[in-house]
Amino acid sequence: MIRLEHISFRYRSAQDPVLRDVSCHIRRGELVGLLGRSGSGRSTLASTLNGTIPHLVRGDLTGRVLIDGQDIRTQRPRDLADRIGFVFQDFEAQLFSTNVSLEVAFGPENLGVHPTEIARRVNSCLGVVRLSHLSHKAPAALSGGQKQRLALASVLALEPTVLILDEPTSDLDPAGRRELLEAIRSIRRTRDLTLVMIDPETDEMGWVDRLIVLDQGRVAMDGTPAALWDRADEMDALGVKGFTLAKLARCLGVSERWVDADAAANAIRTAGWGGAPGVAARLRLADAAHAGGEVLLEVDGVAHRYPDGTEALRDVHCAIRRGEFVAILGQNGSGKTTLVKHLNGILTPSAGEIRLRGKSLRGQPATALSRRVGLVFQNPDHQIFAERIWDEVAFGPRLQGLAEVAVAARVEEALEAVGLAGMGDLDPFILTKGTRQRIAVASTLATKPEVIILDEPTTGLDHAELQGMMALIRRLNEAGHTILIITHAMDIAAAYARRVVLMQGGRILRDGPTREVFADEAGIGQTGLTPPPIVQVGNRLGVPALTLDELVSCLSRTAEPPNRRTPGPPP
Amino acid sequence: MNLFLYLDRQSPVHRLDPRTKLGLLLASFLSAVLFVTPVPLVSLLGVLLAYGAVGRALGNLRRIWFLLLSIAAISVVSWSLFAGGTTPLFWRVTTESVTYGVGAALKIDAMIISGLVFLSTTRSEEMVLGLIRMRVPFPMAFAFSLAIRMVPTIIGTAVTVTEAQRSRGLDTESGGPLARLRTYVPLLVPIFLHTLRNTDQLAKALESRGFGARRERTSLLTIGFHGRDAVALVAGLVVLGLFAATRILSGP
């Protein structure tokens, strides 16, 4: 179907090639997961599969890409559109039509498909991605998850036999991700479909036929998920997240492959492992040490209505204490970002009040508040403007009117904290997304706020960058900053946050210690979220562990015979 | 938040052929530029508001009232001061200059409202179809509609960038002209780069969805002239004729 023969590619503006001598053969009907750290060449490789490279991107391509035996150089992406569908990572930029139906119709219209057939395809594709009820809505009015599904539908309407998806679930909450993957599986049940998908969430890729891990432009690993199952360490070393359950299995000396948390819990129990007595109480006791100091921020009965009438927040109450590490979780559109924009005065509540150290924010300008509550926006590119990292980070302190000596001290300190010391002269725009994210954090840090809020700080980062970013945020918390993060990554919330605020439909549904909230799977499930695999396994074994290390340290060989019933979670 | 102007409603104006609506838009512009005095322009504004009401588009006025009001205020104030005239009112202001300022304000606002009614009742895809029927090549018609579609997208980016920079302490609201100019750099650079990157992505996405693959393109939407289009065009011509006659009869 698709054959790559010794592919190398160098972007015209770059020194070194991104792809180096890649050869592989993707067979008809195969489901391929493409993994690799950022800069490994994943997206570049995907772009060669429909001719975006070399036809729309400048650079040097050597070797051959053959689609059904035909060289890609002789076919433009538009000529392949009815065979190879490509859903790009940046879904916002792909949508331009007046309504959802017309967005889906655009592709088949270009191919000259008869209008009756277009109407049929629009109906069926919207059905597959479950957007039929929104067919007359404007794409811009959809939530992030709905937009990603629409981008998929608009490509499916071309009825391609090969589908290439570049991080199709990057902005999706767990429920949205499940829906998207379910949509793809449902197409496969009705017709022949070859799939190449880039997705950093290895744990969600167990269902594909084959995983290819790229490293520095070369194929580093290539095999079935089963074959790569117990090579988690190697994957970690390549900047790709290895299977979490495989790591657990190895820690317990079990060599089985577990498909999900239920299977894992059963196998662990069968092998004679169980929660050591009193572990739950011990874990909770340790948590209590991080309860936080005095109340810093108080959200009191806050509601927010946007000018178009959307009620984004309704009667929200919560208090943030000094030194806390809070994760705000919830589906796309549940009001998380709207809430945090109130905390630094960017938005003003329609009703209710926000207080910082007892003083109402009403009437205080956002510019003054920025020194006390720092907000790092989701996309660093919405704020980076300077040509040197140093100037970018110095922007906030300079606005505070500090003397240049003091500014310099602040910048050095902030760059040191994010691991960019000595790199102040570099141009932010040539650096990776992960580095730009660090620059954004540094520029907030340099204003020395008491509270730092980060909106999706790990979106678009690879596994290694993500670990680095979270370690940085934890260090800031340990150094005394109060931290709030918004995230869709449940494993991050579990591993780092001490407290979880669960939002749904503009209200706070649950607010409590991370351990408590994640132990209640039914409760968290109401919002379409699921705890990460490790927490699920722990819950089934009666151990409220939040990380792999915690779980392993809490399990011990029980004296009981195998297959005994484990005690339920303590009250 | 939806920044696009199109209102998905049923109305007689929505059902008109896009070419008819383009014709009416043109007629309204011609009528507007005929006059400098307020009285006929007020009647033109009345006609356009009635047209907008039939098209159920006036709700969108709420979204641009500030723009309409600021343009009117700037126009009245600046023309009053600088247009000159013979009947002094006070200081440099004359009856003629005030009248001229009010006329200019009405003229610009009438044109904006006419454009608003068009965009509120016409999908960009219909506009593309209309242009194609008028023998504009598809890539050009599509680029034109895309340019109009880009405006709200860029406004959306601008809102986010402004929020992000205000969160870093940038004061976008006060200060003198020079200070203000300096605050624009941190806003304009990210907006520009973001838009550029989006455009590049869009070009790739369009191509992969078959844009330009075939000479003949089909369309899910259909347009065509009906009796109502003839009625609307005749009405538009009559109104334009009346205004033109008024202009000619009232002398230079």
Interface residues (C-beta under 8 A of the other chain):
Chain A: N50 T52 H55 L56 R76 P77 R78 D79 A81 D82 I84 G85 F86 F88 D90 E92 A93 Q94 F96 S97 T98 N99 S101 L102 A105 F106 G107 P108 E109 N110 L111 G112 V113 H114 P115 I118 A119 V122 H136 A138 A140 A141 S154 V155 L158 Y306 P307 D308 T310 K341 N344 I346 P365 A366 T367 S370 R371 G374 L375 F377 N379 D381 H382 Q383 I384 F385 F395 G396 L399 Q400 F429 S443 T444 T447
Chain B: M1 N2 L3 F4 Y6 D8 R123 S124 E125 L146 R149 P152 T153 G156 T157 T160 V161 E163 A164 Q165 R166 S167 R168 G169 L170 D171 V185 P186 L187 V189 P190 L193 H194 R197 N198 T199 Q201 L202 A203 K204 A205 E207 S208 R209 G210 F211 G212 A213 R214 E216 R217 T218 S219 L220 L221 T222
